[in-house]
Each structure stands twice: as C-alpha cells, then as structure tokens.
Amino acid sequence: SFFLLFACICIFSGFLFSNYPFIKQRILQESGIVAPILSLDFDKIPYTSLGQRLHLQRIAFSLWKKKPFLGYGTKATQTINAGILAEPKFAQLQNFDHFHNLYTEILTCIGSIGFLLYFSHVFMLLFLLRSHYRNNLVNTDLYIFLISTIALTAIWGLGDVRILHIDFRFFYILLLAFIYTYVMHKSPTQKAIHPKRLN
C-alpha cells in the first residue's frame, strides 16, 4: 500500500540522515578506487575496505577459470587462500579466509555446475512463492516480507559469505521453510497435496 511505501521511505531517509557523517567518511575512503576501475588498471586499486574485496574477487575469478566446472571442493577455499595470500604482493589480504562474496565463493568451491544446482532450488521456491501469491494462499504483507528478505540476502551475499556460519544456516532454513510450507496448503484449483490426517 501507499502508506507502507511511504513509511519505508521515511525510515530509510532517517537512517541515511542519522548516519550521514559515517557514510560520507566511508565514501571518501573508497574514492581512490574509482580511477583504477575506470582505467581498467586493477593492479593499482588501493587496499581499502572495498579495494581488498575487489582484489579477492580477482583472485577468485582467476581460480575459477582454471577449474570452471567442478571447482576445488567445498573445503578448499581456506587452503587455497592460505597458499595464495601468503605471497608478498597479497600481504594486506592475509587475514581473509574466504572471498567475501557468496557467488564467487560458490563458483570457486563447486564450479559452474554446482553453482547452477545450488541456486536452482532457490529459484524453484521463488516460483512457488509467486504461484501461491497469485492463488491467494499468501497475503500481500507476507509476500512482500519474503521477497524483500530474499532480495536483501542476495545483496548481502555480494559482500560476505554468511552461509559459512551456523547462525545464517538456521536463518536460511527458516526463510525457505516459510515458503515451502505453502506447498502443503490446498490451492483454490488443486487438491491438497499433503497426506490425509489419521483419525
């Protein structure tokens, strides 16, 4: 609704205003990476917070190109990083034990085939969610909440690999369970697919 959208805009604007000094400081700190990126001179990207992550992505993509289909294995990242980041030119990256990007992490560990298999279930559940919403099994508020949460999680994955941590795995299971439980509901045009209750 319009009121909900207006409330979200006000909250977001208030967040930006209250954190303006911090946001300005971070933007100024990262301003040095713009020129090297535009000139495609990636070796000159400074090792700022964002710059370090960009260098990690370059390393991840170079590794993926060597084993693009099956990757190096699910537990290979820390071993790989321990070897590569020990080189003197990567001295400022030695504290990282993963690539700080969910997508490049998955590509490196399980390759393109694993990447497609991994995200196929997410797209399947999104399709189910959309289908249940169109069949009036999911109300608008819950639908917006779930879609927004999935979108924010996807964006979050650009800067971290939270799935490596046990707390995010529980969150992930809970989020997908919200969607999948609607498969057990009876739609207006289909029979219920859940088993009959026992007397």
Summary of the structure (lengths in Angstrom):
residues: 199
radius of gyration: 21.6
end to end distance: 43.2
largest distance: 71.7
contacts: 489
relative contact order: 0.08
helix: 71%
strand: 0%
